[in-house]
């Protein structure tokens, strides 16, 4: 009992001392926090950090092309996405039948420069929120041009600003890409300067995509050449997996220079090279894929198993389409990258090609989601939100027309085992002409990846998402009896209008008639998959409001 009295008296004395001390508890806490901030930043490659998870929930992110926003920074207006003169068949590039083939909806709803950057960013955030996304990772190349990086920082910081005001749970991060200008120290010095400026600008916002233990997550894409050992040849990592250690150390140096803890998500550009994958998992806490079609599913399964065994994160990229407005030289000796303005002005149609993947209409998109669900992955990344020039966009555009968002809503619920009521819909997918039809402006199409023969996409496909069974009719003909849930139905492609209905007990329950017909006399080469959903109006109004009329996509596209 005496000991109890003694302890009580001691506690009272300590309490009195604390009340007389000018350093109150808040000040002590603040001092402790300051001391913690002065602790040295841990190296990423330490085993204790590598083993920590990068997320504690299923997370849906999307790659964002930072420069592809409807805002004029003083460069040639619009580029491959929103330059109407490049889009129309009789515009500046009439010799190709028009250059860019994508049609972002905002290009037709607003005049260039009509909106502030804040308004442009808010529209993208609204659309991403409607789509069910949780985060963007912004394309962030290492470019030796201060003005370029300043513009990128302005776009990204505006997302932080508008996100905090309107979508406070939305997160943002960077996708460090294409380092190859100078040696390792020079690149780290330049990059750390621009990233530090961004960190300082957005310091007031708690919106970085982070691990549960507080590290900022940075994605990497084609960034191995940050390390001197790569000699500016990022692709050679496929031949030299042992160089991954130096690549990881170069990124650790960048994190140290920034003074922040970073968990890097390394990109698997060579998924068939399992030796490289294993080496990457020794030095990075997570890995992610890119636009690899389905041919690497066996390798992805092995990678997922390795990640589970090694306590690493695996992020699968899902994409709905692939067809470029970008143009490339047929003759690769002239260059492997997309042509720039002066080259486009001098080149002729027969010297060029567009790049394409045969995605089996909606099949690839669906199978990638199915794979993520089968493997119970914690990460899915969409490729992309707005890379319109590569044609794998999710953002509002007049060829894809919200259909990827509709399917993603269904798969997102399945992935998260969400038992909320399914919103019924029909979504249709088709090409504007069959693969063997020759357009007036017939440009070579180079197939980068394929799920099968060219004829695989010579169909009209209907993806139904239903609460109960029904009958699908396509162009007035019975196509299939479909069950509840998601199901794909196809008929051979037919010239003319496309009409789809769902009937139950002979009563029409859903119907759609997309505004674009299938042609046997197309104006120009165009292998974008045309998509349309019965939920088009719902998505359009949620994103753009009631004040706008729906713009039209007309073939052939003339001014």
N, C-alpha and C positions, 0 to 999 in steps of 0.2 A: 504493500500500500504506500510505503514511504517513497518508493521509486515512482509511483504514479503521481504523487504530489510534486516531487522534484521535477518531473517532466512537464507538468502543467505550469509550474513557476518559470521554468526555462523558456517555454513557448511564449508566455506573457511578456517576458523580458525581451525576447527577440522581436516580438510584435511592436513593442514600444520603440526599440531602436530603429526599426524600419520606418515608423511614422515620423520619427525625428530626422531621419536621413533625407536631405534634399533630393536625392535620387529616388523618385517614387518607382513603383513596380513597372509602370509604362516605360519610364526612362531606361530601367534595367533591361526590359524586353527589347527596347530599341537598340541598346548597346550590344546585346547578344546577337540581334539580327545583323548589325553592322559587322561584328566579328565573323559571323557565318559567311557574309558576302565576301570577306577578305580571304576566305579559305581558297587554296589553289583549285583550279578546275581539274576534275579527274580526266584522265586520258580515256578516250572511247574504247581503245583496244584492251583495256583491263577486263579480265574475266568476269568480275563481279557486275560490271555494267552491261556487258554483252548478254548475260543470262537474264537480265530483267526484261519483263514484257514491254512491248511498245504500245499496247492498248489493253484495256480491261473490258472491252465490249466490241461488238461487231461495228465496224466503222466503214462508211461509204464516202469515198473522196473522188475528186475529179481533177484531171490535169487541165490547167488553164493557160492558154496562150496569151501572155501578158500584153503583148502589143496589139492583139486583135480585138480591140474595143472600138466602139463607134465614137471616136474622139480624134480630132485633128491636132497632132503635135507639130504640124508644119511640114510634114513629109508629103509625098505624092498622095492625094486623098484616097483613102479606102483600100488601096492595094488589092490583093486577090479576093478580099471578102466583100467590100462595100463600095467599090468604084463602079458606078452604073455604066460609065462609058466602056469599061472592060467587060461588063456583064452582057450588055445588049449585043445582038448579032451584027448590027450595023454600026457598032461603036468603033473605038480606037483600034481594036484588033479584029476587025471584020474579016481579015485574011484567014483567021482560024475559025470563023463562025462565032466569034466571041471568045474571050479568054477565060474568065472565071465562070464557073457553072453552078456554084452554090448561091443561094438567095436568102441571106439572113433577113428575118422579118423586119428588123428595125431599119434596114436599108430602104424599105418602101414606106415605113410608117413615119419616118422623121427625115428631115433634111440634114445633111452633114453639117455639124457644128451648131445645130439648133439647140442641143441640150448641153448642160454642164457635165463635167466629168462625174460629179456626184450623182446626177440623174441617170447617167449611163450605167454607173456601177450599181445603183440601187435596182435598176431593172434586171441586171444579171443576178443579183442576190435574190430578188423576188422569184425569178424563174428557177433558180437552183433550189430555193426553199420549196417551191411547188413540186419540183422533181424529187424531193426527198434527200438531197445531198446534205452532207454535214461539213465538208471542208473542200477548199481548193488548194492544190499545190501549183504555184505559179512558175512557169518556165522562166528561168533566171540564168542566162548564159554569161560566161566570162568574156565580156567585150571590152576591148581597149578603146573605149569612147565614153568620156564622162557624161556627155549630153544624153547618150542612149540610156545609160544606167540611171541617170536622173529621171528620165521619163518613166522608166520601169518602176522606180521607187515611188513616183507620184501616183501611178495607177494602183500599186499594191497598198500604199498607205491610205488611199481613198477607200479601198475595200475594208481596211481595218476601221476607218472612221464611220462609214455607213453601216457596217456590220454591227458595231457597238450601239448605234442608234436604233436600228430596226431589227436586227437578227443577232442578238447577243450570244447565242449558243453556236453560231457558225464559226468555224476555225479556218486559219490560213497558214500556209507555210511556203517554202521555196523548193523548187526542183532545180538544183544546180546542174548546169548542162554545158557540154561542148567546150570545156577548158582546153585550149591549145595555143594560146598566144603568148609566147615567152616561156621562161623557165619557171620552175616551181615557186621560187621565192617571189618573183615578179607577179605571177598570177595571184598568189595568196595576198600580196600587198594590195593589189588593185581591188580584188574581190572583197577583202575584209573592209576596205574603206567604204565601198558602196553598201555592203550589208550592215556595217556599223551605223551608217547614216540612216538606213531604214529602221534598224533597231531603236535608235534614238527617237526617230519621228513617231513611232507607234508605241513607245514605252508606256504610255498612259492606258493602253488597251490590253486586256487579258484575253487575247484571241489567237495566240500562236497554237498550232497543233502540237500537243505535247504527249509524252509518255506519262503513265501514272506517277512515276517518281519525279517528274518535272523537267525532263530534258526536252528541248525543242526537236521535233522530227524534221529533218531535211531529206527530201528525195534526191536521188542522183540519176542522171541520164547521160550516157556516153561521156562520162567525166573522168575516165581513168587517166587521161593525159595531163591532169593536174600534177601528177608525179613525174619528176624528171626521168625516171627509169623508162617511161613509155616513149620518150623521144617524140612527142607530139602525135603518136599513132595509137589512139585509143582502142581501135579495133584489134590491135595485136595482142591484147590481153587474152584472146582466144588461144593463141599459140604459147603464151607464157603465163600460165595461171599463178606461178610462184611470185609474180610481180604484184599480186594483190596486197601483200603485206606492205609494200612501199606505197601503194595507192591509198591504203587505209591510213598510213602514217601521215601522208600529205594532207588528208582531210582532218586528221587529228590536229595538225599544225594550224589549219585554218580555224578550227574550233577554238584552239588556244589563243589565237590572234584576236578572235572575236570576244573572248572572255566569257563564253557561255557553253553550257553542256549541250551537246548535240548527239542525237541518235540518227545515224544515216541509214536510209533505206536504199540498198545497192541494187542497181538494175541488171537483170539477167538478160543480156542481149544475145547470149549464146547458150540457150537453155539445154541444148543437147550435150554440152560439155559439162558432165557431172563432176569432173575433177576441178573445174573452175568454180562450180557452185559450192562444192565442199570447201574449197579454199576461201571463198567469199564468206562463208558462214563462220570461219575461224576469226574473222576480223570485223565483221559487220553484224549488227543486231537484227537486221531484217533484209529481205530481198524482194524484188517485185519484177513482174513480167511486162512486156509491151505488146505490140500488135502481131502476135505469133500464130494466129489462126488456131486450128485444133491439132496440128501435126505433132505438137509437143506435149499432148496430154499425159502420155506415159512418163515423160521426163518431169512434168509438173507434179505427178503423183509421187515420184521419187523425191522431188524437192520438198514437197509438203511433209513427207515422212521424215526426211532429214531435219527439217526445221522443228518438227515436234520432238525429235530425239535430242537435238542440240539446243533446245530452248531458244529458238529463233522465230521471228515473225515472217509470214509469207503473204504477199499481197498480189492478187491476180488482177490483171487488166482485162476489162470487158469492153467490147466496142461493137457498134451496130452495122458498120458499113466501112468501105474504104475505096475511094476513087478521087483522084487528085485534080484540082484545078491547076495545080502546079504543073509546069511543063519541063521536060528533061530532054537532053540530047539522045537521039537513037545511038549515035556514035559516042560511046563512053570515053573515047580518047579525048573528046572535047571537054569532058567534065562529068562528074557524077551527081552534082547538086542541081537543085532547081535553077532555071534560067532567071536572070534578073532583067530589069527593064530594057537596058540597051541591047542585050542579047535577043530579047523577045522582038524588039523593033526590027532587027536585021534578019532574024531567022525565018525560014519558010515552013509551011505546014508539014511537008514531007521529010523534014529533018528532025521532027520532034515526036515525043510520045507522052502519054499520060500513064500513071501507075494505078493499079487496081488490084483488089483482092476479090476472088469469087467467094462471097460469104454465104451462098445458098439462100439468098433473100434474108429471112430472119433467123435461119438455122444457127449460124455461128453465134449470134448474140444470145440466143436461148441456151445453146450448149455451154457457153462460157459461164453463164449464171448457174446452170445445172451443176457444172463442175465445182463451183465455189460452195454450193449447198452440199454436194456429195462429200466434199473434203472438210466441211464445217470450218471454212477459213474465217479468220477474224477481220480480214481486210479485203475490200474490193475497190479498185480504182477504175474510174470511167475514162476511156480514151475516145474522145476527149470532150470537155465541155464545149470548146469553141475553136478547134482547129479546123475551120471550114475548108481551107485549101487542101486538106488531106481527106475530107469527106467523111470523117468518123466522129462527127459532132453530135451532141445531145441538145445543145442550145436551140432556141426557136429558129426554124429555117423552113423554107417553103418546099423542100423535097422530103424532109423527114417528119415535119408536121406533128410533133409531140408523140408519135407512136413509140419511140424508144422510152419516153417517160412513162407511158401507160404500161408497157411490159415490165419496166423496172419497178414500178409500184407493186406489181404482183410478186415478182421475184424477191424484192426486198422483204416483204411479209413472210415469204416462205423461208428465206435465209435466217430471219430473226425469230422464226416460229411464232409469228404474230397471228392470232386467230381472229382478227377483226374481219368484219364482213367484206366480201369481195365486191368491188364495183364492176358490174357487167359491162363488157365492151367487145367490139369487133375492130381489129386492126388489119389493114390490107397492105401487102408488100408486092411490088412488081417492078420490072424494068420497063422503060418507056418504049423499047423495041426489042425484038429477039436478037440473040447474039450474032446471027448470020445475016442480018439486014445491014446494008451499007448506007450510011448517012451521006448527005450532000458534001459536008465537010468531014471527011473520013480520016481521022487521026489514028495513028497506031496506038493500041492499048497494050501495055506490058503488064502481064499478070505476075504479081509478086508472090502471092500465096493462093491456094485454091482448095476448096473442099470436094471438088469433083470436076466433071466435064463442064464445058461452057454452057451446055444445054440445061444444066442444073438450075439455072435462073430463068429459064423460059417458061415460067409459070405465073399464075396469079395465086398468091398464098394469102389465106385468111387465118389470123391467130385469134381465136375466141377465148375470152375469159368469162366464165359463166358460173352462176350459182346452181343452176340445174340444167339438165340436158335440153337440146333443141336441134332444129334442122337448119343447116346452112345452105343457102342458094347463092350461086355466083352467076351473074349475067342471066338470071331467070331460070337457071337449071339447078336441080337438086345436086348438091355436091357431097354432103355427108351428114350423118347423124353424129353430133358431138356431145360429149359428156360434160359434167361440171368440172370446174378447174380450167387449166390452160390446155388448148389443143390446136394443132396446126392442120389446115385443110388446103389442098391445092388442086387446081385444074390447069390444063395447058393454056399458055398465053393466047389471048384473042385480040385482034385489032379492034379498036373502038373504045367506047365507054366501059368503065368497070363499075358494076353494080353488085352490092352484097346485101343480103337480108338474113335475119335469123327469125325463124318461125317456131311457134309452139302451138300445137293443135290448130294449125292452119292460120293462126293469127300472127301478123308481123310484130315482133318485139323490138328489134333493132334493125337499122338499115343505114347504108352509106353509099354515096356516089362521089368518089373523088373528082376534083376538077380537071385532072390530067388524064388524057386518053393514051392508049397504047397505039403506036403508029407503025405503019409499014413504009413510010417515007420520012424518016427523021431528018432534021435540018443539020445536026452536027453530032459528033460522037459524044455520048453521055451515058455512062454506066452507073451513075448514082442510083441507088435503090429508091424508088418512090414509095412513100409510106403515108398512110392516112388512117385516122381512127374516128370512131363514133364519138369520142370524148374531145374532139378538136375544139369545139366552141367553149367547153368548160375550161380547158387549159388556157386558151387564148384570152378569155375574159379575166381569169385569175392573174395572168401575167401582165396583160396590156390594158385591162380595164374595159369599160363599156363605151368609151368615147371613140375608139378606133374601129374602122371598117377592116375586114379581113382582106389583105392584099391578094392578088391573083398571080399565079405562075402559068404563063401561056407559052405553048410551043407552036411554031418556032418563035424564039424570043427576038422580037424586033421592036425598035423604039417607036 
